[in-house]
Amino acid sequence: MYKPVRIAFLSEHASPAALRGGEDAGGQNVYVDEVSRNLARLGYSVDVFTRRDNAEMPEIIDWAPGVRVVNLTAGPESPLLKDDLWPYMPAFREAFLSFALRDEVSYELIHGNFWMSGWVAAELKQRLDVPVVQIFHAMGKTKRLHQGKNDHSPRARIAVETRVIRDVDRLIAQCPNELSELVDDYGADPAKIAVLPSAVNIEIFRPVPQAEARAFLKINPDEFVIVYVGRMLPRKDIRNVVRATALLLQRCPEKEKVRLLIVGGETPEPDPVRTPEIGELQRLASEMGIAERVQFVGKRQQDTLRYFYSAGDVVVTTPWYEPFGLTPLEGMACGRPVVGSAVGGITFTIKDGETGFLVPPRDPQALSERLYQLLCEPALRVSLGKAARERVEHEFTWRMVAARTAALYESLAMVQRPLILPDQPTLDLPIPSVAGR
Ligand code: UDP
């Protein structure tokens, strides 16, 4: 009889279900959603364990063919800040064990996401003798370096990360930069790290003709539109984009022909109370005399974002640091040039001068120079955008990520290859690089 290969994804704060709601969901939610679905297409059966933050939520959600979301009770059944979840991780571990015992489910492998679920995974490895693959999504030392006193991570974070790195069987680094962080900052064994970049859904994120996107969003077809999409956090440095737009406007005779579109936030309506960074940006734009040229959109669902990216002439993201960064890939998938800061994963996804431009972070002048260049050179925008879409199609799809993740699982001797059903394609891509091999 066919016995599915069962994988437990642990993701204590980032549920795929949050992508459908009004909550602030970021790259980790997207990763868990896409990788679990695409693994299921390869024949795996995936349960995604997350913390229940709403008493109304059912325990089990049939999320997609082959994927269930399991809401475990650990702490209050209400939303909590990620930085406040650490004390509830022993309860999360116990809830997982009770669930597995009650439903008599055993898992061939645990795939931990973020440092707290990494701790739970390392604990479960000890108790159940099950192999663990871990992806951190972000590292505590890098966060502390860039955020300083504004880093509210629990004090235990870095010590826990160090233990997880030591104890798990394989580590996924999303880009070469993260590989260096793991090895140089934490002393990880390079032989157990696979560099396995994340990706973009190229069916959802696809170019829409610009005129159509602008008609849909009621944006003037003659404007030069700069688009930011992402969470509204100080570290994303959207203030830098506002400042660069102000500098660009100083050089433009027709000021009404430039617009900065800012998409994201806690709620579908831009609300400076629920999303304080929106308030900061509104103040800054007014101070700089460009309030009319900056439009706040609020949070949007993934399946409408292509209209926002495609309405743009350029997509911009200039964070202080970025572990990987999905939004540059999304802009590229929509056939737009992306200008990003030369940090973390962005240095890996954007090909400087070929699919967009890299600029130093915290440098509005450098950003405004590139914006001015793109404003003046429509043909360059088209050629960079075309190359961007091609790069994404060849290098960054979730099917590739799932195939490489499956190859990584199979490199652990205990995990068998699932029986691939006849209508499912076999994607035997190699793991792109396992350091030290
Ligand atoms: N996002 C979204 N709706 C919004 C703003 C952002 O769905 O209104 C998504 C965006 O499409 C991307 C993710 O949030 O997939 C952000 O991921 P990224 O890796 O760029 O940054 P993170 O949030 O993980 O720091």
Boltz pocket constraint, residues with backbone or C-beta under 6 A from the ligand:
constraints:
  - pocket:
      binder: B
      contacts: [[A, 25], [A, 26], [A, 27], [A, 28], [A, 30], [A, 229], [A, 230], [A, 231], [A, 263], [A, 264], [A, 265], [A, 298], [A, 299], [A, 300], [A, 301], [A, 302], [A, 305], [A, 324], [A, 325], [A, 326], [A, 327], [A, 328], [A, 330]]
      max_distance: 6.0
